[in-house]
C-alpha cells in the first residue's frame, strides 16, 4: 500500500515536497514513478527513480525544477518540487513496482501495479 502526501496550495515560484510511503512491501526493491493528472487531462508520467537510487528520469517540463529521491530505510520516496508554476497544478500520484536492476526504472503507467491515492497540488499565479 502506498500513501502519497505533501500536496497543498502554493504560490508560483514556491516549493513543495511530496512523500510516498509504503507499507506491506519490500519497498527497497521497488522502482518508483511519479505521475500527475491535471483537471480534464489524462494522467501523465513526470519522474522516476530506481530502487537503488542510481537511475532517475524526468520529463523535460520538470527537469531542473523537480528532484526525486528515496529513503529505503523509511520505505519512502520523495518528489521535491521547486520553482512551481500554475501549469504544475494537478493531482500527483506515486506508483511502485518491483524491479530487478538497482538502476532500472519504469516510465509507463501500465508497468506499475501499486499506486498511491494522490495528493493535490495547486499553484496560484
N, C-alpha and C positions, 0 to 999 in steps of 0.2 A: 504494500500500500504506500502511495506517495502523497505527501501533503505539501502543497505549494503555499507560500505566504510571502508577505512583504510588500504587496501592492498598496496603492493609495493614490492620493491626489498630489500632484507636484507641479510647480510652475516650469515653463520651458527653461531649459538650461540647468535644471536641477538634477538630482540623483536619487536613485532608489536601489536597494539591494534585495533581490528576490532570493528566497531559500526554497529548497526542495528537500524534504526529509523523508527517508524511507523507513519502513518498519516491516519486519517479517521476511526480509530478503537478505541475501549476501550482497549488499549494496556495493561492496568493494570490487565486485567483478561485473558490474553493470555499467555500460555506457549510458550517458545521459544526454538527452536532447531538450532544447527549449523551443517552444512554438508560441505563436501569438495569433489571436483572431480579433481583428478589428471589426467594429459594428458593420454588419451587412456584407462581410467578406469571409472568404474561406480561411481555415486555419493554415498558418504558414510557418515553415521551419525558419529559425533565425540563428541558432547556435548549437554547438555540440561539444562534448568533452568525453574522451575515452576513460575507461576505469582507472588507468594508471595516471591520467592527467597529462600524458605525453602528447596526445593528439587533441587539437581543438580546431574548430571551424566556425566561421561567421559569414553570414551573408553580407554583401557589400554595404547595405544601408545601415548596418550597425557596427561594422568593423571600425575599430579605433575609438568607439564610444562604449561598447559593451564588452565585458570580460566574464568568461565562465571560469569557474574554479570548483574544487570539491575538497571535502574533508572526509575521507573514507572512515576514519575512526569515529566520526559522528554521524555516519550514514547520511551525509548531506551534500548537496551541490548548491552552487550559488550563481546568480547572474547579477553582476554589478553593472548598473546602467547609469552612465554619466551623459551630460550634455543632452538631456532628453528633449525631444521635440513633440509638438502636438500630434504628428503622424505616428508617434510611438504608442499612442493611446490604443489599448487593446486588452483583452483578457489573455494573460500569459499562462502557459501550461508547461510543466516539466513532464518528461517521459523517460523511462528507463528500460533497458533491455540487456540481457546477458551478452557479453562479447568475449571472444577468445583472445584477442590480442590487446595488450595494455595500451597500444596506441590506436586502436580501432574505434571508430565511431560511426553512428548511423545518421542519415540525413532525412530519410523518408518517414512520414508518419506511420505508414503501414509496416515499418520494421520494428515498431515499438509495441509491446504488449501491456506495458504498465504505464498508467497515466495518473497525474495528479488532477485535482478538481478545478484548478485555475485560480488565478488571483488577478484582480482588475487593476490596471494601471491607467490613470487619467492624467494627461499632461495638458495644462491650460496655457494658452498663449498670452 
